[in-house]
Amino acid sequence: MNSKIIQIVQGMAASDGAGVKLKRVLGQPALKRLDPFLMLDEFGSEDAQDYIAGFPQHPHRGFQTVTYMLTGKMGHKDSVGNEGIIEDGGLQWMNAGKGIIHEEMPMQTEGRMRGFQLWVNLPASEKMSAPGYHDIPSKQVPELKIGKASTVRVLAGEYEGQQGAVSTQAVKPQFFDLHFVGTEEVTLPTKASHNGFVYVYEGDIEISGKRLSKGQLGVIDFADTLTIQTSDDARAILVSGEPIGEPVVQYGPFVMNSQEEINQALRDYQQGVLA
């Protein structure tokens, strides 16, 4: 059986951090969450004023953040001593776990900066895990040929036996960056038990008779395969994972299973013992 699109969502203009302009795709009124995914933002501008203020120090607890940089340089620093720079094609996968305070600041004052941030929930058993951080340069991301001339960058998960650049223990999502060349039809293996989506960031694609254009997300009803038709040099990310199926209570950067756990996270942060 082939996977199909069951909902199309248009990204909406938003801002976050210290005023960074972005497009919120998942985590907005039309699509609040898609278990196990909590949020997807696309940021991108050639005007430094749209991104220069960055994301100063802020806390997280109870989930993982994934930053994938298409173009540009973003620096990371956190409260447990990690520090790094994400550059063109690289990514950062951070486990907030029981708590972390970090900042993400542009390492450029001009030029184009474009990328994504994805929030991945954690099951109750891992919400208070030790925080962790992986900084992966572009050269460590496997790239495989699909179709006639198209390629897939395997950021996380597995494609045709090739393990992705990131391995995470609690939630093991698939995160692929698809680069299509010309007009062709590509069929990818998928997992029927997963929840997930495809988000088009360049060009147009078609899945099960439904067209997705730049800036649109398609929620997928997964089967064993996913067939994508392209008519130009489109680009898209494909993200999927096993649903956790637990209650979600969120207060800004804290995502737990109950209101009491949120209250405790706030107390810990206020008392300086978040981690």
N, C-alpha and C positions, 0 to 999 in steps of 0.2 A: 504493500500500500504506500501511497505517496502522501507526504505531509501537505497541509493546506493552510491558508491564511484565514483566521476567524475574526480578526479585528485590525483595523488600520488606525494608527494614532499619529497626529501631526505634532511635531515638537513645538513647544511654546517658548517665547522669549522670557528670560528670567535673569536674575543676577544673584551672585552668592559671594562668599568671602568678603573682601573689602570693596565690593562693587564690580567684580568681574562679570562682564556680559556673557551670557551663555544661552543655550537652548535646552530646556528641560523636556526630556522625552518620556522617561518612565519616572513616576513620582509626582505626577500632576493629576488634576481632576479626571481626565479621560482614562487614565491608567495609573492608579495609585501604587499598586505593587503587582509583581508577577512572581510568586513564590518559586525559587528562593531569592529573587532579585528585588531590591528595594528602590533603586534609583539609577537612571542613566542620564548624564548630562553630556552635551557636545559643546565644547568651547572652541572658538575660532575667529580670529580677526587679524588684519594687517595693521590696525590702529592700536598702538601701544597703550593708549588711554583706556582701551576696553579691557586690558588684562594686567597692566603694570602693578596695580595694587595687590594682586595675588590673593592668597588665602593665609592670612597671618595665623598665629597660634590658636588652635581650637581642639577640643577634646572629642574622643570617640569611645564607645563601648558597645560590644555585642555583635559586631559584624566585621566584614573585610571591605577595604577600599581598593579599587583597581584603577590606576591612571595609565592610559595608553596614549603616547604622544605621537601624532602623525608628523608634525613639523614644529620645531622650536625647542627651547630648553627650559626645564622647570626644576628647581632645586627642592629637596626635601630635607627636613631636620625634625627629630622627634625627642620625646622626653626619656627614651630608653637608650639614647646614644647613637641612633642610626642617622646617617647623613649620606646624601647622594644627589646625582643629577640625572634626570630623564631627558634624553635627546631624541632626535628624529627616529621613529620606528621602535623606540624602547618602551618599556613599561615598568611600573612599580606595583607590587602586590603587597598590601599591608594588612596584617591581622591585628585589629584593634583589641580583640579579646577582652580581658577584664579592664582594660583602660590604657589609653595613650593620648598624649597631647602632641600634636605635630603642626608643622607649617609647610605650605607649598607655595614657593615664591618664584616668579619668572626670573630667569638668568639672562634676560635680554631686555633691551630698552627700545628696540625697533625690530621691524620685520614681522613675518607671519608666525603666529602661534596657533596650533590647532590640535585638538585631541579629544579624548573621552574620559569621563570618570564614571565607573560602575560601582554600585554598592551591592555586596553579596551578603545575605543574612547568614547567621550561624545558628546551629541547633542549640537547644538549652544546655546540652552537655559540654558545649565548647564556648559558650558566651563569656565565661570567666577564665578562659585559657590565657597562657602567657602571650603578650604581644609579640609580633614578629614582622619582619620586613624583608622583601626580596626586590632587588634592583637589577633589572635584566636589560642589557644593551641589545640593540637591534640585531647584531651579528649572532646572538644566541637564540634568536627566534627561527625555528625551522620553516622553510618555505618549500611547498610541494606543488607540482603541476597538477591542474585539474582541467578536464575538458581538452580542447585543442591547444590553447595557448594561455589560458587563465592560470592563476596561482592562488594558493591558500597559505596564509601565515598562521601557524598553529601557536597561538599565544598560551592557551591552556587546554587541558583535556588531551584527546588523542584523535588523530586522523590516519586511517589506514595503517595502524601499527606505529605511527610516529608520535611519540610523546611531545606534548607542548613544552614551552619554555618554563612554565610555572607548574609546580605540583602543590596542591593544597590538600590537607588531610581530611578536614571536617566536611567541606562541601567540594565536590569535584566537578565543577562546571566545564562545559566546552566554550571556548572563546576563540573564534576564528575571524581573521580579517581576509575578506575575499576580494581579489583584484581580477576583474573580468576584462578580457581583451576582445573587442569587436562583437560580432553577433554570434552567439552560440547557446547551446543548451547544456547545462552542467547538472549532474545528479550526484548528490552527496549522501553518504550513509548517516542516518540519524537514529535517535533512541526514542521509542514510542512512549516511554515512561517519563520523559522530560517535559518541563515547561520551558518556554523561551520565546525568542523573537529574532527577527532580522531587521536591521536598521540600515537604510540606504543613505550614504553620505556623498555619493557622486553618481550622477546619471539616473537611469531607470532600470528596474528589473520586473519580471512577471513570475508569479508563483500561483499555480492552480487557477489560472485565468484572472488573477487580480494583480493590477499593476501598482508598484510602489515607486514613488519618485523621491528625489533628494529631500531629506528632512522628514521622511515618513518611516514609522516603525510598523511592522506587521507582526501581530501575535500569531504564533504558529500552533496548530493542532498537529502534534508530531506523530508520524508513523515510522516506517522503516527507512524511508528515503525522502529526500527533499530535492525537487527538480526546479531549477531556476533558468528562465530564459532571459537573455540580455540582447539589447539592440544597439548598445554603444559601450564605451569603456567605463562601465559602472564599477562602483566600489561599495561594499557593504560589510557590516559586522554581523556575525551569527553567534548568538549567545544562548546556551541552554543548560539546564541542570535539573537534578532530581528535586521535586518539591519537598520541603521540610515538614509541612503540615502541622505547625504549632502556632499558638496564638502570637500575634505581633503587637507589641505596644511600643510606640515610638514617640520620643520627645526630642526633636532636632537631631543632634548627633549621637543620641543614645537609643539603641534598639534592643528591647528585652522582651520577656514573655508576660510580664505583669506590671501593673502600676506601681506596686511596692518596690519592684526591682528598679524601676525608673527613679522613684523617690530616693532609693539608696544610691544610685549613680549620681544624682544631683548632690546629695549630702557628701559623698566621697569627693566629688569635684570641688565643692565649696570648702572642704576641709583639707584639700591638697593631697588626698590619698587615692586618687582615681586609679592609679596603676597598682 
